[in-house]
């Protein structure tokens, strides 16, 4: 029997629904960013592009290559209040589809919305996101 930790949930944006309920990152560039002075200057400080800065910027709502997900269905439901569509993503299929999970709580980055227990998904190649990872499309009322 599979546990709920085997799945991640994402409330889809309008563009993702119109494209056939697929995951579409807002940016295609590498998941690295330069530090923003005053925001990303905690020690140890690295002056150059790094994943940790991209995580911070993603948390602040800036467009990145990352896809926001949560292991908590009720949190995805909260975010789906506008577009009414959630996808259930199989975590065990991520690695074989060249997708990395970044668990924000374990990344050392700050958490804007801690109750989301956010997991950022990053496609490690430039291939399209596979629909194989989507176990179910859930419409909510």
C-alpha positions, 0 to 999 in steps of 0.5 A: 500500500502506498503512503501519502508521502509517495505523492506530491500535489500541485495546483495547476496554473491556467496555462498548464490546464490549457496545455493538457494538465502538464507541468510547465515551469515559468522559466527555462534557464538553469536553476541557479541565481545570483545572490540578492544583496540584503536577502541572500547574504547570510554566512557563508556567503558565495558571490556567484550563481548557486542553487541555494539562491534560486531556492530563495528567489523561488520562495519569494515568488520570482520566476524560476525553472522550479515547479512548486509542489506539496505533499499535503493535498489540502494545501494544494486544494487551497492553491487550486481555489481559482483554477480548480485543478490539481495533479497528483504526482508520483514521487517514485517516477521522478528520478527515472524522468530526470527530475530532482526534488528539493525539499525546502525544509531540508535545503537550509533556505527560509520558508515563506509558507512553512505549512506547505512543506514545499518540494520544488521539482527541477527538470535536469535536462531540457526535455519536456516534462513527462506526463508519466509522473502524473498519477491523477488529475483532480478537479475540485469544486 
